[in-house]
Amino acid sequence: MKDPSKSIALLIYYLIAKRLPTQPVPGWRIGYYIRRKLVKRIFASCGRNVIIKQHAYFGTGTGIRIGDNSQVGERSVIGAYTKIGKDVIMAPEVIIWSVTHRFDRVEVPINRQEGIGLRPVEIGDDVWIGQRVIIMPGV
């Protein structure tokens, strides 16, 4: 990671901002504002009025794009190179994977099979993703 402002934003996000309040707890507007300002430096692109809720995890944010008026739910995990469209609502604990392991060779334990390369995920506009949904690589 070469951009020092991105490194600092990641440090502040994971040490402090991810714990700031989420609606309806008092102070939630400040939490949303601070997280939004940080992910604008972390993500590849971040639209207007984006909401990142408590404890969302997105690694280093590599290649993540999120459109206007979209939300990342509490305790959600977003994989690299995920594109989230405009007006997307995400419930808590959503997982979006962009990498996975091979499992097609039944004679070889899965932990000894090589990984399948990066397969970005794209979520369109005006989508509601329910709680604990897992979106697999390449979807």
C-alpha positions in Angstrom: 0.0 0.0 0.0 1.7 3.1 -1.2 -0.8 5.9 -0.4 0.0 7.1 3.2 -3.5 8.8 3.5 -5.1 5.4 2.8 -2.9 3.7 5.4 -3.8 6.3 8.0 -7.5 6.1 7.1 -7.4 2.3 7.5 -5.7 2.6 10.8 -8.3 5.1 12.1 -11.2 3.1 10.7 -10.1 -0.3 12.3 -8.9 1.2 15.6 -11.7 3.7 16.3 -14.3 4.4 13.6 -15.7 0.9 13.2 -16.8 1.1 16.8 -18.7 4.4 16.6 -22.5 4.3 17.0 -25.0 3.2 14.5 -28.6 4.4 14.4 -30.6 4.7 16.7 -27.8 5.1 19.4 -27.1 8.7 20.2 -24.1 10.0 18.1 -25.0 7.8 15.1 -24.8 10.8 12.7 -21.2 11.4 13.7 -20.3 7.7 13.3 -21.8 7.6 9.8 -20.0 10.9 8.9 -16.6 9.8 10.1 -16.8 6.3 8.5 -18.0 7.9 5.2 -15.0 10.3 5.1 -12.6 7.4 5.8 -13.9 5.0 3.2 -13.7 7.8 0.6 -9.9 7.5 1.1 -10.0 3.7 1.4 -12.3 2.5 -1.4 -11.6 2.9 -5.1 -14.7 5.0 -5.3 -17.4 6.1 -2.9 -20.7 7.8 -3.8 -22.7 10.4 -2.0 -24.6 9.6 1.2 -23.0 6.2 1.7 -23.5 4.6 5.1 -21.0 2.2 6.6 -22.4 0.6 9.8 -20.5 -0.7 12.8 -17.9 -3.3 12.6 -18.0 -3.6 8.7 -14.8 -5.3 7.4 -13.4 -4.8 4.0 -9.7 -5.6 4.3 -7.7 -2.8 2.7 -10.6 -1.8 0.5 -8.8 -2.7 -2.7 -10.9 -2.1 -5.7 -14.2 -1.7 -3.8 -16.7 0.7 -5.4 -19.9 1.8 -3.8 -22.6 4.0 -5.4 -24.7 6.9 -4.1 -27.1 6.3 -1.2 -25.9 2.7 -0.5 -25.2 1.0 2.8 -22.8 -1.6 4.2 -24.6 -3.5 7.0 -23.3 -4.1 10.6 -20.6 -6.8 10.8 -20.6 -7.3 7.0 -17.5 -8.5 5.1 -16.8 -7.1 1.7 -14.2 -8.7 -0.6 -11.7 -6.9 -2.8 -12.9 -5.6 -6.2 -16.6 -5.7 -5.2 -18.8 -3.2 -7.0 -21.9 -2.1 -5.1 -24.4 0.0 -7.1 -26.6 2.9 -6.2 -29.4 2.7 -3.6 -28.3 -0.7 -2.2 -29.5 -1.6 1.3 -27.5 -4.3 3.1 -28.7 -5.9 6.3 -26.3 -7.0 9.0 -23.7 -9.8 8.6 -23.7 -10.0 4.8 -20.6 -11.7 3.4 -19.4 -10.9 -0.1 -16.5 -13.2 -1.2 -14.3 -12.5 -4.2 -11.9 -15.4 -3.7 -12.4 -19.1 -2.9 -10.7 -22.5 -2.9 -11.0 -25.3 -5.4 -12.9 -28.3 -4.2 -13.3 -30.4 -7.4 -10.6 -33.0 -6.6 -12.3 -35.3 -4.0 -9.1 -37.3 -3.5 -7.3 -34.2 -2.3 -8.2 -32.4 1.0 -9.7 -29.0 0.3 -6.9 -27.2 2.3 -4.4 -28.7 -0.1 -6.1 -27.6 -3.3 -5.0 -24.3 -4.7 -7.2 -21.2 -4.6 -9.3 -20.0 -7.5 -8.1 -16.6 -8.6 -9.9 -13.3 -7.9 -13.5 -13.3 -9.2 -15.0 -9.8 -8.6 -18.6 -9.4 -7.5 -21.0 -6.8 -9.0 -24.2 -5.8 -7.3 -26.6 -3.7 -9.4 -28.6 -0.7 -8.4 -31.7 -0.7 -6.0 -30.9 -4.1 -4.4 -31.9 -5.2 -0.9 -29.5 -7.9 0.5 -31.0 -9.7 3.5 -29.3 -10.6 6.8 -26.5 -13.2 6.7 -26.6 -13.6 2.9 -23.4 -14.9 1.4 -22.6 -13.8 -2.1 -20.0 -16.0 -3.8 -17.1 -15.0 -6.0 -18.0 -13.9 -9.6 -21.7 -13.2 -8.9 
